[in-house]
Amino acid sequence: MAAAVHVVDSPEPPKPHKGCDVCSALVGERTEASRAGDWSKVADVNVEIGRHRAGRRHK
């Protein structure tokens, strides 16, 4: 018998920082990629948003 398949929810996409032009542009790219069904690009942009936010120091 085959092993059981476990389905998990997708992780929440990273949230952009409000007022950041770079984050806004990346969200636009992610939206376009999603509409086109380019899930690889969506994942790439999510990583880029996450890394961009991680490099910022917010007070």
mmCIF file of the N, C-alpha and C atoms, coordinates in Angstrom:
data_MODEL
# 
_entry.id   MODEL 
# 
loop_
_atom_site.group_PDB 
_atom_site.id 
_atom_site.type_symbol 
_atom_site.label_atom_id 
_atom_site.label_alt_id 
_atom_site.label_comp_id 
_atom_site.label_asym_id 
_atom_site.label_entity_id 
_atom_site.label_seq_id 
_atom_site.pdbx_PDB_ins_code 
_atom_site.Cartn_x 
_atom_site.Cartn_y 
_atom_site.Cartn_z 
_atom_site.occupancy 
_atom_site.B_iso_or_equiv 
_atom_site.pdbx_formal_charge 
_atom_site.auth_seq_id 
_atom_site.auth_comp_id 
_atom_site.auth_asym_id 
_atom_site.auth_atom_id 
_atom_site.pdbx_PDB_model_num 
ATOM 1   N N  . MET A 1 1  ? 0.837  -1.177 0.000   1.00 0.00 ? 1  MET A N  1 
ATOM 2   C CA . MET A 1 1  ? 0.000  0.000  0.000   1.00 0.00 ? 1  MET A CA 1 
ATOM 3   C C  . MET A 1 1  ? 0.886  1.245  0.000   1.00 0.00 ? 1  MET A C  1 
ATOM 4   N N  . ALA A 1 2  ? 0.473  2.263  -0.732  1.00 0.00 ? 2  ALA A N  1 
ATOM 5   C CA . ALA A 1 2  ? 1.237  3.510  -0.829  1.00 0.00 ? 2  ALA A CA 1 
ATOM 6   C C  . ALA A 1 2  ? 1.140  4.302  0.470   1.00 0.00 ? 2  ALA A C  1 
ATOM 7   N N  . ALA A 1 3  ? 2.179  5.071  0.723   1.00 0.00 ? 3  ALA A N  1 
ATOM 8   C CA . ALA A 1 3  ? 2.190  5.920  1.921   1.00 0.00 ? 3  ALA A CA 1 
ATOM 9   C C  . ALA A 1 3  ? 1.106  6.991  1.813   1.00 0.00 ? 3  ALA A C  1 
ATOM 10  N N  . ALA A 1 4  ? 0.609  7.411  2.934   1.00 0.00 ? 4  ALA A N  1 
ATOM 11  C CA . ALA A 1 4  ? -0.429 8.445  2.961   1.00 0.00 ? 4  ALA A CA 1 
ATOM 12  C C  . ALA A 1 4  ? 0.130  9.772  2.457   1.00 0.00 ? 4  ALA A C  1 
ATOM 13  N N  . VAL A 1 5  ? -0.708 10.517 1.784   1.00 0.00 ? 5  VAL A N  1 
ATOM 14  C CA . VAL A 1 5  ? -0.337 11.849 1.307   1.00 0.00 ? 5  VAL A CA 1 
ATOM 15  C C  . VAL A 1 5  ? -0.916 12.865 2.280   1.00 0.00 ? 5  VAL A C  1 
ATOM 16  N N  . HIS A 1 6  ? -0.086 13.772 2.718   1.00 0.00 ? 6  HIS A N  1 
ATOM 17  C CA . HIS A 1 6  ? -0.532 14.802 3.658   1.00 0.00 ? 6  HIS A CA 1 
ATOM 18  C C  . HIS A 1 6  ? -0.558 16.141 2.933   1.00 0.00 ? 6  HIS A C  1 
ATOM 19  N N  . VAL A 1 7  ? -1.703 16.775 2.937   1.00 0.00 ? 7  VAL A N  1 
ATOM 20  C CA . VAL A 1 7  ? -1.863 18.074 2.291   1.00 0.00 ? 7  VAL A CA 1 
ATOM 21  C C  . VAL A 1 7  ? -1.815 19.147 3.375   1.00 0.00 ? 7  VAL A C  1 
ATOM 22  N N  . VAL A 1 8  ? -1.013 20.160 3.134   1.00 0.00 ? 8  VAL A N  1 
ATOM 23  C CA . VAL A 1 8  ? -0.905 21.257 4.097   1.00 0.00 ? 8  VAL A CA 1 
ATOM 24  C C  . VAL A 1 8  ? -1.287 22.562 3.413   1.00 0.00 ? 8  VAL A C  1 
ATOM 25  N N  . ASP A 1 9  ? -1.693 23.522 4.210   1.00 0.00 ? 9  ASP A N  1 
ATOM 26  C CA . ASP A 1 9  ? -2.005 24.842 3.669   1.00 0.00 ? 9  ASP A CA 1 
ATOM 27  C C  . ASP A 1 9  ? -0.722 25.515 3.211   1.00 0.00 ? 9  ASP A C  1 
ATOM 28  N N  . SER A 1 10 ? -0.841 26.347 2.192   1.00 0.00 ? 10 SER A N  1 
ATOM 29  C CA . SER A 1 10 ? 0.298  27.139 1.739   1.00 0.00 ? 10 SER A CA 1 
ATOM 30  C C  . SER A 1 10 ? 0.619  28.180 2.804   1.00 0.00 ? 10 SER A C  1 
ATOM 31  N N  . PRO A 1 11 ? 1.894  28.502 2.962   1.00 0.00 ? 11 PRO A N  1 
ATOM 32  C CA . PRO A 1 11 ? 2.227  29.538 3.940   1.00 0.00 ? 11 PRO A CA 1 
ATOM 33  C C  . PRO A 1 11 ? 1.684  30.894 3.489   1.00 0.00 ? 11 PRO A C  1 
ATOM 34  N N  . GLU A 1 12 ? 1.439  31.757 4.449   1.00 0.00 ? 12 GLU A N  1 
ATOM 35  C CA . GLU A 1 12 ? 0.982  33.106 4.122   1.00 0.00 ? 12 GLU A CA 1 
ATOM 36  C C  . GLU A 1 12 ? 2.090  33.822 3.353   1.00 0.00 ? 12 GLU A C  1 
ATOM 37  N N  . PRO A 1 13 ? 1.735  34.526 2.290   1.00 0.00 ? 13 PRO A N  1 
ATOM 38  C CA . PRO A 1 13 ? 2.773  35.288 1.588   1.00 0.00 ? 13 PRO A CA 1 
ATOM 39  C C  . PRO A 1 13 ? 3.274  36.422 2.479   1.00 0.00 ? 13 PRO A C  1 
ATOM 40  N N  . PRO A 1 14 ? 4.525  36.821 2.313   1.00 0.00 ? 14 PRO A N  1 
ATOM 41  C CA . PRO A 1 14 ? 5.045  37.907 3.144   1.00 0.00 ? 14 PRO A CA 1 
ATOM 42  C C  . PRO A 1 14 ? 4.264  39.193 2.895   1.00 0.00 ? 14 PRO A C  1 
ATOM 43  N N  . LYS A 1 15 ? 4.065  39.958 3.947   1.00 0.00 ? 15 LYS A N  1 
ATOM 44  C CA . LYS A 1 15 ? 3.329  41.207 3.832   1.00 0.00 ? 15 LYS A CA 1 
ATOM 45  C C  . LYS A 1 15 ? 4.309  42.339 3.522   1.00 0.00 ? 15 LYS A C  1 
ATOM 46  N N  . PRO A 1 16 ? 3.969  43.183 2.562   1.00 0.00 ? 16 PRO A N  1 
ATOM 47  C CA . PRO A 1 16 ? 4.845  44.310 2.236   1.00 0.00 ? 16 PRO A CA 1 
ATOM 48  C C  . PRO A 1 16 ? 4.781  45.382 3.320   1.00 0.00 ? 16 PRO A C  1 
ATOM 49  N N  . HIS A 1 17 ? 5.826  46.160 3.423   1.00 0.00 ? 17 HIS A N  1 
ATOM 50  C CA . HIS A 1 17 ? 5.850  47.278 4.363   1.00 0.00 ? 17 HIS A CA 1 
ATOM 51  C C  . HIS A 1 17 ? 5.067  48.437 3.760   1.00 0.00 ? 17 HIS A C  1 
ATOM 52  N N  . LYS A 1 18 ? 4.127  48.979 4.519   1.00 0.00 ? 18 LYS A N  1 
ATOM 53  C CA . LYS A 1 18 ? 3.314  50.096 4.028   1.00 0.00 ? 18 LYS A CA 1 
ATOM 54  C C  . LYS A 1 18 ? 4.195  51.295 3.717   1.00 0.00 ? 18 LYS A C  1 
ATOM 55  N N  . GLY A 1 19 ? 3.939  51.908 2.576   1.00 0.00 ? 19 GLY A N  1 
ATOM 56  C CA . GLY A 1 19 ? 4.669  53.100 2.190   1.00 0.00 ? 19 GLY A CA 1 
ATOM 57  C C  . GLY A 1 19 ? 5.998  52.831 1.506   1.00 0.00 ? 19 GLY A C  1 
ATOM 58  N N  . CYS A 1 20 ? 6.340  51.576 1.296   1.00 0.00 ? 20 CYS A N  1 
ATOM 59  C CA . CYS A 1 20 ? 7.613  51.231 0.648   1.00 0.00 ? 20 CYS A CA 1 
ATOM 60  C C  . CYS A 1 20 ? 7.379  51.032 -0.846  1.00 0.00 ? 20 CYS A C  1 
ATOM 61  N N  . ASP A 1 21 ? 8.040  51.845 -1.660  1.00 0.00 ? 21 ASP A N  1 
ATOM 62  C CA . ASP A 1 21 ? 7.880  51.751 -3.112  1.00 0.00 ? 21 ASP A CA 1 
ATOM 63  C C  . ASP A 1 21 ? 8.376  50.420 -3.660  1.00 0.00 ? 21 ASP A C  1 
ATOM 64  N N  . VAL A 1 22 ? 9.449  49.891 -3.091  1.00 0.00 ? 22 VAL A N  1 
ATOM 65  C CA . VAL A 1 22 ? 9.989  48.610 -3.556  1.00 0.00 ? 22 VAL A CA 1 
ATOM 66  C C  . VAL A 1 22 ? 8.985  47.496 -3.283  1.00 0.00 ? 22 VAL A C  1 
ATOM 67  N N  . CYS A 1 23 ? 8.447  47.478 -2.072  1.00 0.00 ? 23 CYS A N  1 
ATOM 68  C CA . CYS A 1 23 ? 7.449  46.455 -1.731  1.00 0.00 ? 23 CYS A CA 1 
ATOM 69  C C  . CYS A 1 23 ? 6.229  46.566 -2.641  1.00 0.00 ? 23 CYS A C  1 
ATOM 70  N N  . SER A 1 24 ? 5.786  47.790 -2.901  1.00 0.00 ? 24 SER A N  1 
ATOM 71  C CA . SER A 1 24 ? 4.619  47.996 -3.768  1.00 0.00 ? 24 SER A CA 1 
ATOM 72  C C  . SER A 1 24 ? 4.874  47.448 -5.166  1.00 0.00 ? 24 SER A C  1 
ATOM 73  N N  . ALA A 1 25 ? 6.056  47.706 -5.697  1.00 0.00 ? 25 ALA A N  1 
ATOM 74  C CA . ALA A 1 25 ? 6.399  47.199 -7.030  1.00 0.00 ? 25 ALA A CA 1 
ATOM 75  C C  . ALA A 1 25 ? 6.442  45.673 -7.032  1.00 0.00 ? 25 ALA A C  1 
ATOM 76  N N  . LEU A 1 26 ? 6.994  45.089 -5.981  1.00 0.00 ? 26 LEU A N  1 
ATOM 77  C CA . LEU A 1 26 ? 7.073  43.632 -5.899  1.00 0.00 ? 26 LEU A CA 1 
ATOM 78  C C  . LEU A 1 26 ? 5.689  43.006 -5.785  1.00 0.00 ? 26 LEU A C  1 
ATOM 79  N N  . VAL A 1 27 ? 4.792  43.640 -5.037  1.00 0.00 ? 27 VAL A N  1 
ATOM 80  C CA . VAL A 1 27 ? 3.422  43.134 -4.931  1.00 0.00 ? 27 VAL A CA 1 
ATOM 81  C C  . VAL A 1 27 ? 2.753  43.164 -6.305  1.00 0.00 ? 27 VAL A C  1 
ATOM 82  N N  . GLY A 1 28 ? 3.009  44.211 -7.086  1.00 0.00 ? 28 GLY A N  1 
ATOM 83  C CA . GLY A 1 28 ? 2.472  44.278 -8.448  1.00 0.00 ? 28 GLY A CA 1 
ATOM 84  C C  . GLY A 1 28 ? 2.986  43.136 -9.309  1.00 0.00 ? 28 GLY A C  1 
ATOM 85  N N  . GLU A 1 29 ? 4.278  42.850 -9.201  1.00 0.00 ? 29 GLU A N  1 
ATOM 86  C CA . GLU A 1 29 ? 4.863  41.728 -9.949  1.00 0.00 ? 29 GLU A CA 1 
ATOM 87  C C  . GLU A 1 29 ? 4.230  40.408 -9.528  1.00 0.00 ? 29 GLU A C  1 
ATOM 88  N N  . ARG A 1 30 ? 4.043  40.245 -8.219  1.00 0.00 ? 30 ARG A N  1 
ATOM 89  C CA . ARG A 1 30 ? 3.459  39.011 -7.698  1.00 0.00 ? 30 ARG A CA 1 
ATOM 90  C C  . ARG A 1 30 ? 2.024  38.839 -8.195  1.00 0.00 ? 30 ARG A C  1 
ATOM 91  N N  . THR A 1 31 ? 1.266  39.922 -8.214  1.00 0.00 ? 31 THR A N  1 
ATOM 92  C CA . THR A 1 31 ? -0.119 39.872 -8.682  1.00 0.00 ? 31 THR A CA 1 
ATOM 93  C C  . THR A 1 31 ? -0.185 39.484 -10.152 1.00 0.00 ? 31 THR A C  1 
ATOM 94  N N  . GLU A 1 32 ? 0.661  40.093 -10.968 1.00 0.00 ? 32 GLU A N  1 
ATOM 95  C CA . GLU A 1 32 ? 0.685  39.766 -12.400 1.00 0.00 ? 32 GLU A CA 1 
ATOM 96  C C  . GLU A 1 32 ? 1.083  38.311 -12.625 1.00 0.00 ? 32 GLU A C  1 
ATOM 97  N N  . ALA A 1 33 ? 2.083  37.853 -11.897 1.00 0.00 ? 33 ALA A N  1 
ATOM 98  C CA . ALA A 1 33 ? 2.529  36.465 -12.040 1.00 0.00 ? 33 ALA A CA 1 
ATOM 99  C C  . ALA A 1 33 ? 1.422  35.496 -11.629 1.00 0.00 ? 33 ALA A C  1 
ATOM 100 N N  . SER A 1 34 ? 0.714  35.834 -10.576 1.00 0.00 ? 34 SER A N  1 
ATOM 101 C CA . SER A 1 34 ? -0.385 34.989 -10.113 1.00 0.00 ? 34 SER A CA 1 
ATOM 102 C C  . SER A 1 34 ? -1.492 34.917 -11.158 1.00 0.00 ? 34 SER A C  1 
ATOM 103 N N  . ARG A 1 35 ? -1.845 36.046 -11.736 1.00 0.00 ? 35 ARG A N  1 
ATOM 104 C CA . ARG A 1 35 ? -2.884 36.076 -12.775 1.00 0.00 ? 35 ARG A CA 1 
ATOM 105 C C  . ARG A 1 35 ? -2.483 35.255 -13.992 1.00 0.00 ? 35 ARG A C  1 
ATOM 106 N N  . ALA A 1 36 ? -1.176 35.233 -14.275 1.00 0.00 ? 36 ALA A N  1 
ATOM 107 C CA . ALA A 1 36 ? -0.670 34.487 -15.430 1.00 0.00 ? 36 ALA A CA 1 
ATOM 108 C C  . ALA A 1 36 ? -0.452 33.007 -15.103 1.00 0.00 ? 36 ALA A C  1 
ATOM 109 N N  . GLY A 1 37 ? -0.609 32.639 -13.835 1.00 0.00 ? 37 GLY A N  1 
ATOM 110 C CA . GLY A 1 37 ? -0.389 31.248 -13.435 1.00 0.00 ? 37 GLY A CA 1 
ATOM 111 C C  . GLY A 1 37 ? 1.080  30.879 -13.341 1.00 0.00 ? 37 GLY A C  1 
ATOM 112 N N  . ASP A 1 38 ? 1.951  31.882 -13.212 1.00 0.00 ? 38 ASP A N  1 
ATOM 113 C CA . ASP A 1 38 ? 3.391  31.645 -13.116 1.00 0.00 ? 38 ASP A CA 1 
ATOM 114 C C  . ASP A 1 38 ? 3.767  31.513 -11.636 1.00 0.00 ? 38 ASP A C  1 
ATOM 115 N N  . TRP A 1 39 ? 3.520  30.322 -11.086 1.00 0.00 ? 39 TRP A N  1 
ATOM 116 C CA . TRP A 1 39 ? 3.696  30.110 -9.650  1.00 0.00 ? 39 TRP A CA 1 
ATOM 117 C C  . TRP A 1 39 ? 5.161  30.138 -9.235  1.00 0.00 ? 39 TRP A C  1 
ATOM 118 N N  . SER A 1 40 ? 6.058  29.819 -10.145 1.00 0.00 ? 40 SER A N  1 
ATOM 119 C CA . SER A 1 40 ? 7.484  29.915 -9.848  1.00 0.00 ? 40 SER A CA 1 
ATOM 120 C C  . SER A 1 40 ? 7.862  31.378 -9.610  1.00 0.00 ? 40 SER A C  1 
ATOM 121 N N  . LYS A 1 41 ? 7.353  32.260 -10.457 1.00 0.00 ? 41 LYS A N  1 
ATOM 122 C CA . LYS A 1 41 ? 7.613  33.697 -10.305 1.00 0.00 ? 41 LYS A CA 1 
ATOM 123 C C  . LYS A 1 41 ? 6.986  34.218 -9.015  1.00 0.00 ? 41 LYS A C  1 
ATOM 124 N N  . VAL A 1 42 ? 5.777  33.750 -8.697  1.00 0.00 ? 42 VAL A N  1 
ATOM 125 C CA . VAL A 1 42 ? 5.123  34.154 -7.448  1.00 0.00 ? 42 VAL A CA 1 
ATOM 126 C C  . VAL A 1 42 ? 6.021  33.791 -6.264  1.00 0.00 ? 42 VAL A C  1 
ATOM 127 N N  . ALA A 1 43 ? 6.538  32.578 -6.261  1.00 0.00 ? 43 ALA A N  1 
ATOM 128 C CA . ALA A 1 43 ? 7.413  32.134 -5.173  1.00 0.00 ? 43 ALA A CA 1 
ATOM 129 C C  . ALA A 1 43 ? 8.686  32.975 -5.115  1.00 0.00 ? 43 ALA A C  1 
ATOM 130 N N  . ASP A 1 44 ? 9.267  33.256 -6.280  1.00 0.00 ? 44 ASP A N  1 
ATOM 131 C CA . ASP A 1 44 ? 10.483 34.071 -6.326  1.00 0.00 ? 44 ASP A CA 1 
ATOM 132 C C  . ASP A 1 44 ? 10.242 35.462 -5.746  1.00 0.00 ? 44 ASP A C  1 
ATOM 133 N N  . VAL A 1 45 ? 9.119  36.077 -6.126  1.00 0.00 ? 45 VAL A N  1 
ATOM 134 C CA . VAL A 1 45 ? 8.805  37.419 -5.633  1.00 0.00 ? 45 VAL A CA 1 
ATOM 135 C C  . VAL A 1 45 ? 8.522  37.385 -4.129  1.00 0.00 ? 45 VAL A C  1 
ATOM 136 N N  . ASN A 1 46 ? 7.866  36.329 -3.657  1.00 0.00 ? 46 ASN A N  1 
ATOM 137 C CA . ASN A 1 46 ? 7.631  36.201 -2.217  1.00 0.00 ? 46 ASN A CA 1 
ATOM 138 C C  . ASN A 1 46 ? 8.951  36.172 -1.450  1.00 0.00 ? 46 ASN A C  1 
ATOM 139 N N  . VAL A 1 47 ? 9.913  35.444 -1.975  1.00 0.00 ? 47 VAL A N  1 
ATOM 140 C CA . VAL A 1 47 ? 11.236 35.390 -1.337  1.00 0.00 ? 47 VAL A CA 1 
ATOM 141 C C  . VAL A 1 47 ? 11.864 36.779 -1.348  1.00 0.00 ? 47 VAL A C  1 
ATOM 142 N N  . GLU A 1 48 ? 11.743 37.469 -2.480  1.00 0.00 ? 48 GLU A N  1 
ATOM 143 C CA . GLU A 1 48 ? 12.333 38.802 -2.598  1.00 0.00 ? 48 GLU A CA 1 
ATOM 144 C C  . GLU A 1 48 ? 11.686 39.780 -1.603  1.00 0.00 ? 48 GLU A C  1 
ATOM 145 N N  . ILE A 1 49 ? 10.365 39.716 -1.462  1.00 0.00 ? 49 ILE A N  1 
ATOM 146 C CA . ILE A 1 49 ? 9.683  40.582 -0.489  1.00 0.00 ? 49 ILE A CA 1 
ATOM 147 C C  . ILE A 1 49 ? 10.156 40.245 0.923   1.00 0.00 ? 49 ILE A C  1 
ATOM 148 N N  . GLY A 1 50 ? 10.234 38.966 1.228   1.00 0.00 ? 50 GLY A N  1 
ATOM 149 C CA . GLY A 1 50 ? 10.687 38.553 2.554   1.00 0.00 ? 50 GLY A CA 1 
ATOM 150 C C  . GLY A 1 50 ? 12.100 39.004 2.855   1.00 0.00 ? 50 GLY A C  1 
ATOM 151 N N  . ARG A 1 51 ? 12.972 38.891 1.893   1.00 0.00 ? 51 ARG A N  1 
ATOM 152 C CA . ARG A 1 51 ? 14.361 39.318 2.097   1.00 0.00 ? 51 ARG A CA 1 
ATOM 153 C C  . ARG A 1 51 ? 14.460 40.829 2.196   1.00 0.00 ? 51 ARG A C  1 
ATOM 154 N N  . HIS A 1 52 ? 13.662 41.529 1.397   1.00 0.00 ? 52 HIS A N  1 
ATOM 155 C CA . HIS A 1 52 ? 13.683 42.994 1.430   1.00 0.00 ? 52 HIS A CA 1 
ATOM 156 C C  . HIS A 1 52 ? 13.254 43.480 2.814   1.00 0.00 ? 52 HIS A C  1 
ATOM 157 N N  . ARG A 1 53 ? 12.187 42.890 3.324   1.00 0.00 ? 53 ARG A N  1 
ATOM 158 C CA . ARG A 1 53 ? 11.686 43.294 4.653   1.00 0.00 ? 53 ARG A CA 1 
ATOM 159 C C  . ARG A 1 53 ? 12.677 42.915 5.746   1.00 0.00 ? 53 ARG A C  1 
ATOM 160 N N  . ALA A 1 54 ? 13.328 41.780 5.612   1.00 0.00 ? 54 ALA A N  1 
ATOM 161 C CA . ALA A 1 54 ? 14.255 41.319 6.649   1.00 0.00 ? 54 ALA A CA 1 
ATOM 162 C C  . ALA A 1 54 ? 15.455 42.246 6.767   1.00 0.00 ? 54 ALA A C  1 
ATOM 163 N N  . GLY A 1 55 ? 15.806 42.892 5.679   1.00 0.00 ? 55 GLY A N  1 
ATOM 164 C CA . GLY A 1 55 ? 16.961 43.782 5.681   1.00 0.00 ? 55 GLY A CA 1 
ATOM 165 C C  . GLY A 1 55 ? 16.661 45.165 6.226   1.00 0.00 ? 55 GLY A C  1 
ATOM 166 N N  . ARG A 1 56 ? 15.396 45.458 6.480   1.00 0.00 ? 56 ARG A N  1 
ATOM 167 C CA . ARG A 1 56 ? 14.995 46.780 6.968   1.00 0.00 ? 56 ARG A CA 1 
ATOM 168 C C  . ARG A 1 56 ? 14.922 46.757 8.491   1.00 0.00 ? 56 ARG A C  1 
ATOM 169 N N  . ARG A 1 57 ? 15.240 47.843 9.088   1.00 0.00 ? 57 ARG A N  1 
ATOM 170 C CA . ARG A 1 57 ? 15.126 47.974 10.541  1.00 0.00 ? 57 ARG A CA 1 
ATOM 171 C C  . ARG A 1 57 ? 14.019 48.984 10.824  1.00 0.00 ? 57 ARG A C  1 
ATOM 172 N N  . HIS A 1 58 ? 12.918 48.491 11.369  1.00 0.00 ? 58 HIS A N  1 
ATOM 173 C CA . HIS A 1 58 ? 11.779 49.361 11.675  1.00 0.00 ? 58 HIS A CA 1 
ATOM 174 C C  . HIS A 1 58 ? 11.737 49.613 13.173  1.00 0.00 ? 58 HIS A C  1 
ATOM 175 N N  . LYS A 1 59 ? 11.385 50.809 13.537  1.00 0.00 ? 59 LYS A N  1 
ATOM 176 C CA . LYS A 1 59 ? 11.296 51.162 14.963  1.00 0.00 ? 59 LYS A CA 1 
ATOM 177 C C  . LYS A 1 59 ? 9.888  51.010 15.448  1.00 0.00 ? 59 LYS A C  1 
# 
